[in-house]
Amino acid sequence: MNINELKTLGFNSENDADAAEWALGIRFSDFSSEDRRTWRLQELCLKQYALTPDYERAARRAGVTVGEVEAWERHNVLGFVKRKEEAELRFSDTIQVVLLEMAKKPDSPPLLLSWLLHMHMPEKFDVLTPEDMADDPPGPTEAEILQQVAEQ
């Protein structure tokens, strides 16, 4: 396929398309017109899914039914399962960045830092609940903790 055809599938370079072919075990040059149409619909759906992992919303935005999305996943149509996992990772990464930025603010809730620590070091940190904190004397703020970490 030439670069213009690859761009219609969402690729900016032949290298990106080659990497996707290798990872998914597919050949874009073998795509029928229906495969190309399905791929584009899947890409629309997965882009929305990466923002809000909700099949119904993602399907609606892509102009397909939830049943179609479930069939893509059940039958792994055009490598959909792996591509969905990548969309879930993009969502997870985005959420982590947002949470980290929120935790850096002096007025952030103590539970937020607890959740972040547990996400990144579950073997060291359990998630605190409001009940856990009710009887504890006030400790350093998240900003103070982050400052201490930054100084080390």
Order of alpha helices (4+ residues) and beta strands (2+ residues): alpha-alpha-alpha-alpha-alpha-alpha-alpha-alpha-alpha
